[in-house]
Amino acid sequence: MIVLKREEIARLLPLKESFDLLEKPVVIGDRQCSVFFLDGFMKDDLFQRILQFFFSITPEQMDALEDLEDFCRRFLPYTEYAVTERPEEAAQAVLSGPSVLVIEGFAGAVVMDTRTYPNRGIDEPEKDKVLRGSRDGFSETVVFNTALIRRRIRDPRLTFEMLSVGESSKTDVALGYIDGVADPKLVGELREKIKALTPKNMVINQQNLVELLLKKPSINPFPKVRNTERPDVAAAQLVEGRVVLIVDNCPTAIILPTWLADFSQEADDFYFPPLVGWYMKLIRIATSLLTMLVTPLWLVLLHYQDALPPLLSFLKVQNDTGIPLILQLLLIEFAIDGLRLASVNTPTALASSLSIVGGLILGDFAVQSGVVVPQVIFYMAFVAIATFSQPSIELGYSIKFCRMLLLIGAWAGGLWGFLPVLVFCLWLAYANPTITGNRYFYPVLPFSLRGFIALFKRKFSRNSEDVPHMGK
C-alpha cells in the first residue's frame, strides 16, 4: 500500500510562489486532510457543499472505511472522482482544474472534479453564420463543445476520447467518432499519432496540432483540414463516418478526412430546399473560380487586345498611367489585405468608417491621381467582395496565392505564361499533403462515381438508416 503524503504533492507545486495555487488544511473525522486546488477553477458552491458533508463525518465512520474508494462511494455523492497513487498525476490534476484531497492514513489521493472554466457564450460564430438553422457555436471549453454535439447525436456509440498534448501546456484534445460508423483504422492511426506527439507546448493549439500531425512540414498553401465553428456541421460529419478533433481553448472542430470538395459546402445548403441548396453551392464554386481567374484572364486578353472583337472592346485600357498593369494589380492585392488586417484591429464602432474611407476615398483617389486605371479598381473590387462567398478563410488565401502566380505568368508570357502556372496550381492542390493520407482531389482523382454524385445528391430522412447529408 502506497501512502501518498501531502508533502509529495506540495513539492511538485509552487504553492509559495504562485498566488492562485492553494492548499487548504481541513479535518475530516479527526483526521488531518489537505485539499489542493487552483483559485479561479474552483466551483465555490459545489466545494462548499462537499466540505459541509465532509465535516459531518464521524471518527467511527472514518475508521470503518477500507480504502479511498470506499470513502468516495460513501461520502462523495456530488461530483465525479478518481483515485491516484502517483504524486505526479495528482499535481497535474490540480493544474488542470480539479481539486485533490489527501487524507491522513489512506493510500493515494482523491481527484475531485470541482472545476469550472471561464467561458464565453455559445453565440453564433461570426464567420459561419447561416440564414436558417441553429444559432449556437463552439466555445473555448472542450467539455461544452462535446455537449453541444451530444445534444444533437444521442447515440451510445458516439465516443470522445480525451488525449493530452504538450509537455508544458498539457492541452486536452478530444478525439470524437461514432463507433461502428467511422473507419476504425483511421481512428486508431489518429489516436496513435496524437499519443506520439511530444511538443514542448501547444499554446497556439489548433494549427500546432495540424502541423504536428503532418508527416513532414509543408508550405503548400491549400488547407490540410476543414474547420468548423458550428456544432451542427460537426455532428453531421460524425454521422457520416468522419472523425472530429476538438482542442481545448479553441472554438473550432477539425474534420478528418478532408477533401477539396468539402470546401464547396456550407450549412445553409442543407437548411434550404434542395433546389436552393444546389443553386447556392454552384454559385459558390463558380465565384471561387472567378476570383482566381478573372484578373489573370484579363491580362491574357490584353496581350492580344489588337485581335479583340468589338464586343470585347470594353476590356481594353484607354488611359495608360505609365505604371505596368501587373504592378497595379499586385498593389491593389496588397492594399486589400492591408485594409482587411486594419479592419480586424479596428474597434467595432469604427469599422464601418474604416470601410468607407478605405473602399471609397482611397479607391477614388487612386484613380484620380493616375496610380491605377479604373478597370483595375473594378476587377479587384469584384475579387475582394467575391472572396467572402468562400466560407473557408484558408482556402480563400490559397486561391489568392494562385491568383497572384497566375497574374505574374499572364503578364510575363500571355496565354503561354498563364497555362503552365495554371497547371502548377492544379498540381499544388492535387499534391497537397493531408493528415490522413487521402487524395485531396477525391472523388475526381481518383474518380468515384458514388462520391461525385454524393456532392450534389440530397438525402431525405425516411428511416433510421437514412440520415441528412452534409459534407461527404
N, C-alpha and C positions, 0 to 999 in steps of 0.2 A: 504494500500500500504506500503510495506516494503522497505525503502530506505537503501540500503546497502552502507555503507561508507568505504572508503579505509582503515581507521584505524582498522576496524574489521578484514579485511583480513591481514593487516600488523602485527596485534597482533599474528596471528597464524603462521607466517613465520619468521624464524631467519634472517631477512634482514641484520642486522648489523653484525652478527657473521659469516654468510656464504657468501663467496665472489661471488658465482655463482648464488645466488638468488638476482634478481634485480627488482627495481621499477623505471619506467621511467615516470615522470610527463609530460603531454602534454596538449595543449589547443586545443579544437575542438569546433568551432562555439562560441567562447568566454566563453566556459565552461571548468572548471578545470577537468582534467581527469588523471587517473593513469593506467599504464599498468604494470602488474606483469608477470615476465617470468623467465625461467631458462636459463642461458648462457650455450651454448652447445647443447641445444634442440631447439633453435630458428632458423627458416629458414630465414636468414637475408634478402635475396632478396624479399621474399614474404612480410615480415614485413615492409620493406621499401616501397613497392608499396601500402600497406594498409594505412600507415601513410601519404603518399603523397595524397592519396584520401581523408583521413580524414581532412587534412589541407585545402582542397578546400571547405569544408562545411561552409556555411554562418550562422550567428546567426539566421537569419529569418528561414532558413531550420530547424535548431535545435528546435526553438520554435514551429514549426508546427508539430513536432512529437508527437505521442500519448504515446508511451512507447518504451522500448528497442527492442521489437520485430519489431516495425515499423522502428526503426533505423537500425536494421540488414537487414531487407528486402530491404531498400533503399540504404544503404551506405556500405554494406559488401558483395560485389559480388565475392570476390576472394577465399573464404575459407568456410569451414563448421563452424557452430557456435551453441551455446546453451546458454540459459539464465537461470541463477540460482539466487535464493534469499537467499541462505544459505551460510554464510562465510566459513563453513567447506568444503562444496563442491567446492567452488572457490579455497581455499587453496590447496585442494587435486588435483584439476585440474592443478594448477601450478606445483606441484611436479611430475605430470605425464607427463609433457611436453608442453601442450597447454598454451597459454598466456591468461590472464584475464584482461578485460577492465572495469574500473569503471568510470561512467560519473556522474558528479555532477547533482543532481536533479532528477535522474532516479532511479526507483526501480530495485534492483538486479544488476547483473554483467554479462558481455558477456564473455563466454569462447570461444576463437578462436583457431581453430586447425592450428596453425602455426608451429607445431613441426617438427623436423627431427631427426632421430635417427642415432647414429654411427652404421655403418653396414658394414660387410664384404660382399664379393661377393656371388653369388648363385652357386658356383662351385660344381662339382660332389662330394658327400661325400666320404671320404677315405674308409669307411667300406662297404658302399652299392654301390660299383662300378658294372657296367654291361658291357658286351661285345657289346651289341646292345642297342639302346634306347636313351632316353634323357639324357643329361649330367648336368642337374641342380639339386640343392639340397636345402633343407631348410636352412635358416639363423637364427640368434638370434632375429629377429624382427617379431612379430606376424602378423603385417599387411602385410609384404612382403610374409609371408608363406601362408596366406589365399589367397593372389592374385595369387600365383603360382598354387593353387588348382582351383581357379575360371577360370584361363586361360584354364584349361582342362575340367571343367564342367560349361557349360553356361546355366544351368537350373535355372529358377527363384525360384525353391523350395529349392535350396541349401541355407542353413541358418548357420550363425556363430553368436552365442550368446556370448557376452562379459561379463565375470564374474570376480570378484576380490577376491583374497585370501590373507590373511596375514594382521595382524593389522599394522605392520610397513612397510612391503615390498609392500603391495597392488599389488601383482603380477596379471597381466592380464592373464586370462585363457579363450581361445576361445573354445566353445562347438560347433562342426560342425556336421551337419547331413542334409540329404535330406528329407524334409517334405513329408510324404506320402509313403516313402520308408523305412526309419528307423522305428524301433519299438517305438511308442510314449510313451509306458510305460517305456522303457529303458531310453529314452531321459529325461522324467520327473523325474525319480529317480536320474539320474546323476546330473541334474540341482539342485534338492533339496539337494543332498549330498554336492555338491560344495558350495552352498549358506550357508549351515550349518557349514562349516569349520571355525574355529576361531583360527588358529595358530598365534603365535607371529610374525613369518616371514616365508617366503618360498624362501630363497635365493638359496639353492640347490634345485631348483624348481621342476623338473620333478619327481625325486624319492620321494621328500617330499610329492607331491600330491598323488602319488600311495599309499604310506604308510598311508596317512591320509584317503584315500577313502576306505581302507580295514576296515572291521567291527572290527577286533582286530589284534594286532601285530602278525606277523608270521615269524618264522625262516626257513620255508620251502624254500629250495634253488631254486626251479623251478620258472621261471619268472611269474609274475602275469599279465603282459600286454605285448603286442607286440609293439615294437617301430620301427619307420622308419624315415629315413632322406630324403626319396625320395617323392616328391610331386605326381609323377605318381602312386606310390603304394597307397598313402593316398586317391587319387582321385578314384582309382579302388575300394577301400574298401567302400567309401561313396556310390558309385553307387550300390554296393551290399547290402546296408542297414546297414552297420556298422556306428559307431559313432567315431569321432576323437576328441581328446583333444590337443590343441596347446597351449603351455605355453610360455609366453613371456620370452626372454633371453635364450631360449633353442631351438636348431636347430633340434628338433625331435618331431614327432607327435605320440601320444598314440592312439592305435587302440583298440576299445572295441566293442563287447565282444571278448575275446581271448581264443583260444583252443590250446592244444599242437600241433595239426596237422598243425596249421598256420605256425609253425616254419620250416616246411619241404619245404616251398615255397619261391621263390626268383623271383625278377623281370625278370631275364634272362630266366626263364622258359616260359615266355609269349612273349618274343621278338624273339624267335626262332620257327621254325616249330614244330607242336605238338609232333612228334616222338622224336625230340631232347630235347624238354622240359620235356617229361616224363622220358627220359633216365637220364637227369641231376638231376631230382627230386629223382629218385630211387637211383642214386649214392650217393646223399646227405644223404638220410635216411640210406642206408647201411653203409656209412662211419661213421655216428654218432653212430650207434650201435656198430661198430667195435672199435671205440675209447673207448667206455665204457667197452667192454667185452674182448678185445684181451689179455691184460696183466693178468687180473684175471683168465681167462680160461687157460692161460699158467701155472700159479701157480697151478691150479687144476690138470692139466695133470702131472705136476712134482711130485705131491703127489703120483701118481701111475705110475712113469716112468719105473718101472721094468716090467709093463704089457704093455708098449707101443709097437706096432708093429714096425718092421724095417723101414717101410715107414715114421714113425714119429720120428725116432731116432734123427733127427736134433734138436728136441725140448729139448733134454737132455743138462744139463750143464756139460761140460767136465772139466773145470778148476774152482774149487771152491776157492773163495777168502777168505773164513772164515767169511765174513760178510753175515748175512742172506739175502736171496733174497728180502724179504719184505722190509728190510731197504734200500737195493739198489734201489728198485723201488720208494719208497717214497722219497728217497734222490734226485733222478732224477726229480720226480714230483715237488719238491720244487725248484730245481735248474732251471727248465724250467720257472717256474713262476717268479723266481728272475731275470732271463735274460730278460723275457718279460717286467717286470717293468723297468729294466735298459734301454731297448730299447725305452720305452715311454719317458724317461727323457734324452735320448741321442740326441744331435743336429743332424739334418738330414744329414749333411756332414759326420758324424762319424758313422751313423747307420750301414752301410754295413761292416765297420771294426769291429764293436761290434759283428755282427752276425758271422763273420768268426772266431774271437777269441773265442767266446762262443761256437759255434757249433762244430768247428773242433779241435782246440787246447785243450780246456778243456775236450771234449769227448775222444779224443785220449789219453790224459794224464790220465784220469780216468781208461781207460782200461790197459794202460801200467803199471801203478802203482799198479794195482790189487785191486783198490777200488770197481769196478764193473766188471761184466762179459760182454763179447761182446753182448750176446743176450739181455741184459737189455738195452744197448745203442740202439740196432736195434729196439726193440719193442717201446721204448719210443720216438725214433726219428719219427717212423711212427705215433704214437699218437699225437705228437706235431704238425706235418705237417697236419695230417688229421683233427685236431681240427679246422683249418681255413676254412674248407669246410662248416662249420656251420655258417650261416650269423648272428645268434644271439649270442652276447658275453655272455649274461646272461644264455642262455641255455647251452652254452659251459662250463661254470663254474659249472652248475648243473650236467652235465654229468661227469665232473671231480670229484666232491664230491662223486657221486655214485660210480665211478671207484675206488676211494681210500677206500671206505667202502667195496666194493667187494674184493679188494686186501687183506684187513685185514681178511675178512671172509674166503677167499680161503686159506690163509696162516694158519689160526687157525684150520680149520676143513676140508679142501679139498672140495669135492663136497657138503658135508653136512653142511659145513660152508658157501659155496658160495650161495646155493639155498635160504636159509632163508633171506640173505641180499638182494638178487635179488628181492624177494617178497616184502621186506621192501621198496626198492627203487621204485618199481612199485606202492606200496601203497602211497608213498610220492607224486608221480606225480598225482595219482588219487584223493588224498585228498587235493591237493594244493588249497588254497582259492583264489577265484577270486573276482574282484571288483563287477562284475555284478551277481555273484552267480551261474553262469553256470558251468556245469560239465567240468572239464579240459580234459577228455578223449573223449569228443564228437568228431566225430559221432560213435566211437566204443562203449563207455559206457556213456550214454545209446546209443544203436545201432540205427543208422538212415541210411537206405539204400540210400536214396536220398543224404544225406550229405556225405556218404562214396564214392559214385560214383562221387560226385562233386569234391572230392580231386584230381581225376585223369581225369575227363572229361574236355574237352576243348570246350568252346562255341565259335561259329563263328557268327560274327555280320552280320545278314542278314536283319534285320528290326529294328525299334525303340525300340522293346521290348526285343531284343537280344543283350546283352552288353558283352564286353570282360570280362572274368572271371579271377580274381586274388585274391586268398587268402581265399575263403569261404570253 
